[in-house]
Every structure is written in structure tokens, then in C-alpha cells.
């Protein structure tokens, strides 16, 4: 539930941490061997095999053939469904595999009635199944003309790579049990207007899913940019700032108390960024303070539109000759999104990043709720939050803070199983603060910024009153 509580929320400008406390309060984290094991279990050859299969359907355009067993989006989505079923069989039926579908018509890119049909698999959590983290990739592909649904559109990188990564993450993570639920989603209709994501996000809203992170993977296989850069050691994480469902009152609060760079999506991005540093060798992620690439969109956006935290994970150097192009050669340049433009080891690296991030959040308790802060015109800062729900595996909570100009958390303090804590002689004006939940095994939730700007939980029933 999102509360509009104390108007004494948050932080503005910055100087330095008191020297007497800096060593004791340096950023600390418990290394998790299980996450190293998960990262190592991701296999590039399986991702390659899946991309080859998806490319073999010729085109996966949303408006393409649905009856054929070998060509078109119908054949592709049935294959994905059966692949999820095979993965589920290998883990003793641990996945609930289903289609999520709706009829779309009267749209610029879907003028006639068309079934937009996504495939999802849900791995239910053992203690808190109503809490979700989600990984997605897009089924559909296209050529230069977005309405051309008959020409070959291999879509090897855009976005067979994201679907293959999602399938591989399911193979690896389905060998474990988690406290929260994990959703693996192959979403349709992205190129025609993000419809698969819209349909699933609405389903989540109707069923009151508590989604705490959406990791949308759209193009995770290209390492050779149109700028001439070849690099397999970096990736981007796009994350919006101000949450889309912010009310007028919340916007006024944010103006005075901050939160522009601490939306739930931004703090999910920080979480993923730290997972890259800790568990993925030779990968440096760059958080981009933007919803998506300039003026463009992806399937995390429909979830953001409803207030869910969501980010886009993708390659750093794009090659526009391989995106949304008819297959052809002109002036010595080969156009088209073919499989020879995919680096499978790189796709595996980004898949591993997703897998450890999903696992870390699903093993951690849910993020703290109703985090509040006070300390104006005082020498110290006090944070308060609600206790976790009964049945949650909570050892306690950790307070994080950083200078307001810094992109990542700099200091932390584990404060135990309490719901209020005062940081003595740390002035509220100089830092940004947040709170994370910590499990008995040391798994941490994403950090929650105080107040509605940073709140992870959504109460749709009260939205109209905000």
C-alpha cells in the first residue's frame, strides 16, 4: 500500500560522511555462492540452439501465419510453450505454463482483429507466492515495413536473443526453490505497439500481483556497433525516473523532498548493476537515466505505466543495419537481423545477469513498505518502515545512504529486526537514504527510497483517492 505519510521526507545536497564513522559504515554485502553457481550454469550453446529454432520460423511478425507448424508466429509461440513444458517436466512440474491473450483491433499497426498471444511460465514461490519478479523477451520480428508480415524477418537478435535468454534462465532457475515467484515471459506484439506487455500488465493488475521487478530483455546478443565499436564487456540498463502513476500531491512532495533518481525502477537498476559487479565476470553495466533509448520504447513500459518497477537490459553498441531491415545487400553493406550477427557467449553473459538478479530478489524478503524519514533541522536522521509480513524470512533491515550526486549507494548499516532506526550525526540534508530487507541467509531486497516516490508496493484500489 502506498501511503502519503510524513512530509519530512528525504534528502538534497551533499558534503561528506563524518570521518569517524566512515570505516564502520562502508558498503557491505554477503557473498552468495548459489548466485555464482547460477551464473556458471547458463550455457551459450543452448541459447544458440534456441535462437536458431526461432529464426527457422521465417517470420514471427504479429500478423503472420498462425496455422502452419513451421512458419509464422503461431508456430513460434507453440514451440515456446512446449519448450517451457519440457523445462517444467525436468523440474517435476515446477512451472505453470500458459498463454496470455487478447484480441486487438482498430490500431494503427493492428487494424484488423488479431489475437495477440504471449507465453508465460510461473515458478511459484514457496513462502510468498503472491510476490513476483519477471523476466521477459519479445517473440515477434519485423522488416523495414512494420506492416509487412510475409517477408522473411529472422529477428535473431531482435528479439530471439531475449526469448532464448528467458528460456535459458528458466532452465537454470527451475532447479531451485525460491520464497517469491518468478515469471518467465515471451511477449507478443511488441513491434506493433507493446501489446503483449500491456495485456500481461493488466492481468497482473487484475489479479493483484505484487510485482517488484520486471527485467525486460530486448536485444542482448550484438557486440558489434554501427559506431565501429566491438565490445562484449558492457551492457545497458534503462530505468525511468519519476514513476508514471505519480499523483499531483506526490509530485509536489518530490519537488521538496527528492526522489527524482530513486524511483523503484531506478533502485531495481542499481540492484542489477551491483549483481553484475559481484557475480558476472568481465561485465560492466551502465545505468541509463531514461525510460528507454531516445524516443523509443520496450516491453517494460506497460508495466511502468501501471506503477510497477521495470527496466530494460540490453547490449551497449547497437547495429542499426541489423534492426528492422529487409534482407538485402546495398553498397557492400549487408542488412538484416540474421543469426551471424549474434554473439552467443555475450547473450549468455546477459542471461546470467538476469538469472542472478531474479534469484537474489526471489530469495530475499519483499522490499520494506511505507518507508518514512524525518530529520529536518536536526543533527541526525531517523528512518521508519513497516515490519515484514508474517512468514517472511527476515533477519532484519539494512539502511543505505549516499551523497546526492552519486549514482550508487556508498554506505550501509545493518540495523537488525527493527522498524525504526536513527543514524546519529548524519544530517538528512546531505544524503539520499533507503532501506532494504535482509533474509537469514543474507539475501537483500532492492533498496527502497522513503515516501511515495520510492514505494515498491501498489494499492490499485486506492489509486483513485490519491
Residue pairs with C-beta under 8 A, 6 or more apart in sequence:
1 369
1 370
1 457
1 459
1 462
2 452
2 455
2 457
2 458
2 459
2 462
2 466
3 370
3 452
3 455
4 249
4 250
4 253
4 452
4 466
5 370
5 372
5 451
6 372
6 373
6 374
6 451
7 253
7 256
7 257
8 257
8 373
8 374
8 375
8 376
9 253
9 257
9 258
9 259
9 372
9 373
9 450
9 451
9 453
10 257
10 258
10 259
10 373
10 428
10 432
10 433
10 449
10 450
10 451
10 453
11 257
11 258
11 404
11 428
11 429
11 430
11 431
11 432
11 433
12 258
12 404
12 429
12 430
13 404
13 429
13 430
14 403
14 404
14 405
14 406
14 430
14 431
15 403
15 430
16 403
17 25
17 410
17 411
17 426
18 425
18 426
21 425
21 426
22 411
25 411
25 412
25 413
26 411
26 412
27 400
27 409
27 410
27 411
27 412
28 412
28 414
29 274
29 278
29 444
30 441
30 442
31 278
32 360
32 441
32 442
32 443
34 176
34 359
34 363
35 275
35 278
35 279
35 356
35 359
35 360
36 279
38 172
38 173
38 176
38 352
38 355
38 356
38 359
39 279
39 280
39 352
39 353
39 355
39 356
40 352
41 172
41 175
41 355
42 168
42 169
42 172
42 348
42 351
42 352
42 355
43 168
43 348
44 344
44 345
44 347
44 348
45 344
46 168
46 171
47 161
47 164
47 165
47 168
47 344
47 347
47 348
47 351
48 164
48 342
48 344
50 83
50 160
50 163
50 164
50 167
50 168
51 156
51 160
51 161
51 164
51 221
51 339
51 342
51 344
51 347
52 339
53 79
54 60
54 76
54 79
54 155
54 156
54 160
54 163
54 164
55 154
55 155
55 156
55 160
55 338
55 339
56 70
57 70
57 71
57 72
57 73
57 75
57 76
57 79
58 70
58 71
58 72
58 152
58 153
58 154
59 65
59 71
59 72
59 73
59 141
59 149
59 150
59 151
59 152
59 153
59 155
60 72
60 73
60 76
60 139
60 140
60 141
60 153
60 155
61 72
61 73
61 140
61 141
61 142
61 148
61 149
61 153
61 191
62 73
62 109
62 110
62 114
62 116
62 140
62 149
62 188
62 189
62 191
62 192
62 195
63 110
63 114
63 147
63 149
63 192
64 71
64 72
64 73
64 74
64 149
64 150
65 71
65 72
65 73
65 74
65 75
66 72
66 73
66 74
66 115
67 74
68 74
68 75
69 75
69 78
73 139
73 140
73 188
76 139
77 99
77 117
77 118
77 119
77 139
77 186
77 188
80 119
80 139
80 163
80 167
80 186
81 97
81 99
81 119
83 167
84 95
84 97
84 119
84 121
84 167
84 170
84 184
85 95
85 97
87 95
87 121
87 167
87 170
87 171
87 174
88 94
88 95
88 97
88 121
88 174
90 171
90 174
91 174
91 175
94 123
94 124
94 174
95 121
95 122
95 123
95 170
95 174
95 184
96 121
96 122
96 124
97 119
97 120
97 121
98 119
98 120
98 121
98 122
99 117
99 118
99 119
99 120
100 117
100 118
100 119
100 120
100 196
100 199
100 200
100 203
101 115
101 116
101 117
101 118
101 199
102 115
102 116
102 195
102 199
103 113
103 114
103 115
103 116
104 110
104 113
104 114
104 116
104 189
104 192
104 193
104 195
105 111
105 112
105 113
105 114
107 192
107 193
107 195
108 193
109 146
109 147
109 191
109 192
109 193
110 116
110 189
110 192
110 193
110 195
116 188
116 189
116 192
116 195
116 196
116 199
117 188
118 139
118 185
118 186
118 187
118 188
118 189
118 196
118 199
118 200
119 139
119 185
119 186
120 183
120 184
120 185
120 186
120 200
121 170
121 183
121 184
121 185
122 181
122 182
122 183
122 184
123 170
123 173
123 174
123 178
123 181
123 182
123 183
123 184
124 181
125 131
125 178
125 179
125 180
125 181
125 182
125 362
126 177
126 178
126 179
127 179
127 180
127 391
127 392
127 393
128 179
128 180
128 181
128 366
128 389
128 391
128 392
129 180
129 181
130 181
130 208
130 209
130 210
131 179
131 180
131 181
131 210
131 212
131 366
132 180
132 181
132 182
132 183
132 204
132 209
132 210
132 211
132 212
133 180
133 181
133 182
133 183
133 211
133 212
133 213
133 214
133 215
133 358
133 361
133 362
134 182
134 183
134 184
134 185
134 211
134 213
134 214
134 215
134 303
135 165
135 166
135 169
135 182
135 183
135 184
135 185
135 215
135 217
135 354
135 358
136 162
136 166
136 184
136 185
136 186
136 187
136 197
136 214
136 215
136 216
136 217
136 299
136 300
137 159
137 161
137 162
137 163
137 164
137 165
137 166
137 185
137 186
137 187
137 216
137 217
137 218
138 158
138 159
138 162
138 163
138 186
138 187
138 188
138 190
138 191
138 196
138 218
138 299
139 159
139 163
139 186
139 187
139 188
139 190
139 196
140 155
140 159
140 188
140 189
140 190
140 191
140 192
141 153
141 154
141 155
141 158
141 159
141 160
141 191
141 337
142 148
142 153
142 155
142 191
142 324
143 151
143 152
143 153
143 324
143 325
143 326
143 327
143 336
144 324
144 325
144 326
145 326
146 191
146 192
146 324
151 326
151 327
152 327
153 337
154 160
154 327
154 336
154 337
154 338
154 339
155 337
156 221
156 337
156 338
156 339
156 341
156 342
157 219
157 220
157 221
157 222
157 322
157 323
157 337
157 341
157 342
158 218
158 219
158 322
158 323
158 324
158 337
159 190
159 217
159 218
159 219
160 342
161 217
161 219
161 220
161 221
161 342
161 347
162 216
162 217
162 218
162 219
162 220
163 186
164 347
164 351
165 217
165 220
165 347
165 350
165 351
165 354
166 184
166 185
166 186
166 217
166 354
167 184
167 186
168 348
168 351
168 355
169 184
169 351
169 354
169 355
169 358
170 184
172 355
173 182
173 355
173 358
173 359
176 359
178 359
178 362
178 363
179 362
179 363
179 364
179 365
179 392
179 393
179 439
180 212
180 361
180 362
180 363
180 366
181 362
182 358
182 359
182 362
185 200
187 196
187 197
187 200
187 299
188 195
188 196
189 195
189 196
189 199
190 196
190 197
190 218
190 298
190 299
191 324
194 297
194 298
194 299
194 301
194 302
196 299
197 216
197 299
197 300
197 301
197 302
197 303
198 302
200 302
201 302
201 303
201 305
201 306
201 308
202 306
204 211
204 303
204 306
204 308
205 306
205 460
208 460
210 366
210 457
210 458
211 303
211 308
211 309
212 264
212 268
212 309
212 361
212 366
212 367
212 445
212 446
212 456
213 268
213 271
213 309
213 310
213 311
213 357
213 358
213 361
213 446
214 300
214 303
214 308
214 309
214 310
214 311
215 268
215 272
215 300
215 310
215 311
215 313
215 354
215 357
215 358
216 298
216 299
216 300
216 310
216 311
216 312
216 313
217 312
217 313
217 314
217 350
217 351
217 354
218 298
218 299
218 312
218 314
219 314
219 315
219 318
219 323
220 235
220 313
220 314
220 315
220 346
220 347
220 350
220 351
221 315
221 341
221 342
221 343
221 344
221 346
221 347
222 315
222 317
222 318
222 319
222 322
222 341
222 342
222 343
222 346
223 230
223 231
223 232
223 315
223 317
223 343
223 346
224 230
224 317
224 319
224 341
225 231
225 316
225 317
225 318
225 319
226 317
226 318
226 319
226 320
226 321
227 317
229 317
230 317
231 316
231 317
232 343
232 345
232 346
232 349
233 282
233 283
233 284
234 283
234 284
234 285
234 286
234 316
235 276
235 283
235 284
235 285
235 286
235 313
235 314
235 315
235 316
235 349
235 350
235 353
236 285
236 286
236 287
236 288
236 312
236 313
236 314
236 315
236 316
237 269
237 272
237 273
237 285
237 286
237 287
237 288
237 311
237 312
237 313
238 269
238 288
238 290
238 291
238 292
238 293
238 298
238 300
238 311
238 312
238 314
239 263
239 265
239 266
239 268
239 269
239 287
239 288
239 289
239 290
239 291
239 311
239 312
240 263
240 265
240 266
240 290
240 291
240 304
241 260
241 261
241 263
241 266
241 289
242 251
242 254
242 259
242 260
242 263
242 453
243 263
243 264
243 265
243 304
243 307
243 453
244 304
244 305
244 306
244 307
245 305
245 306
245 307
245 458
245 463
246 254
246 452
246 453
247 452
247 466
249 466
250 452
250 453
250 466
253 259
253 451
253 452
253 453
254 260
254 451
254 453
257 451
257 453
258 404
258 432
258 453
259 449
259 451
259 453
259 454
260 453
261 289
261 407
261 432
262 432
262 434
262 449
262 453
262 454
263 309
263 449
263 453
263 454
264 308
264 309
264 367
264 446
264 448
264 454
264 455
264 456
265 304
265 309
265 310
265 311
266 287
266 289
267 309
267 434
267 446
267 447
267 448
267 449
267 454
268 309
268 310
268 311
268 446
269 287
269 311
270 287
270 407
270 408
270 409
270 446
270 447
271 357
271 360
271 361
271 446
271 447
272 285
272 311
272 313
272 353
272 357
273 285
273 287
273 408
274 408
275 353
275 356
275 357
275 360
276 283
276 284
276 285
276 353
277 284
279 352
279 353
279 356
280 349
280 352
280 353
280 356
282 349
283 349
283 350
283 353
285 353
286 316
287 407
291 297
291 301
291 304
292 298
292 300
292 301
292 312
298 312
300 310
300 311
300 312
301 310
303 309
303 310
304 310
306 458
307 458
308 458
309 446
309 456
313 350
313 353
313 354
314 350
315 346
315 350
319 341
321 333
321 334
321 335
321 336
322 335
322 336
322 337
322 338
322 341
323 337
324 337
325 335
325 336
325 337
326 335
326 336
327 335
327 336
327 338
328 334
328 335
328 336
329 335
360 443
360 444
361 445
361 446
363 439
363 441
363 443
364 436
364 437
364 438
364 439
364 443
364 444
364 445
365 388
365 392
365 393
365 394
365 437
365 438
365 439
365 443
365 445
366 388
366 389
366 392
366 437
366 445
366 456
367 436
367 437
367 445
367 446
367 447
367 448
367 456
367 457
368 385
368 386
368 388
368 397
368 435
368 436
368 437
368 445
368 448
369 385
369 386
369 448
369 455
369 456
369 457
370 385
370 386
370 455
371 383
371 384
371 385
371 434
371 435
371 448
371 449
371 450
371 451
371 454
371 455
372 383
372 384
372 385
372 450
372 451
373 381
373 382
373 383
373 384
373 428
373 433
373 450
373 451
374 381
374 382
374 384
374 428
375 381
375 382
375 427
375 428
376 428
378 427
378 428
379 424
379 425
379 427
380 422
380 423
380 424
380 425
380 426
380 427
381 422
381 423
381 426
381 427
381 428
381 431
381 433
382 420
382 421
382 422
382 423
383 399
383 420
383 421
383 423
383 433
383 435
383 450
384 419
384 420
385 397
385 419
385 420
385 435
385 448
386 419
387 419
388 394
388 437
392 437
393 439
393 440
393 441
394 417
394 437
394 438
394 439
394 440
395 417
395 438
395 439
395 440
395 442
396 414
396 415
396 416
396 417
396 418
396 438
397 414
397 415
397 416
397 417
397 418
397 419
397 421
397 435
397 436
397 437
397 438
398 412
398 413
398 414
398 415
398 435
398 436
398 438
398 444
399 412
399 413
399 415
399 421
399 423
399 433
399 434
399 435
400 409
400 411
400 412
400 433
400 434
400 435
400 436
400 447
401 409
401 410
401 411
401 412
401 423
401 426
401 431
401 432
401 433
401 434
402 408
402 409
402 410
402 411
402 431
402 432
403 410
403 430
403 431
403 432
404 430
404 431
404 432
409 434
409 447
413 423
414 438
415 421
423 433
432 449
433 449
433 450
434 447
434 448
434 449
434 450
434 454
435 447
435 448
435 450
436 444
436 445
436 446
436 447
436 448
437 444
437 445
438 444
438 445
446 456
448 454
448 455
448 456
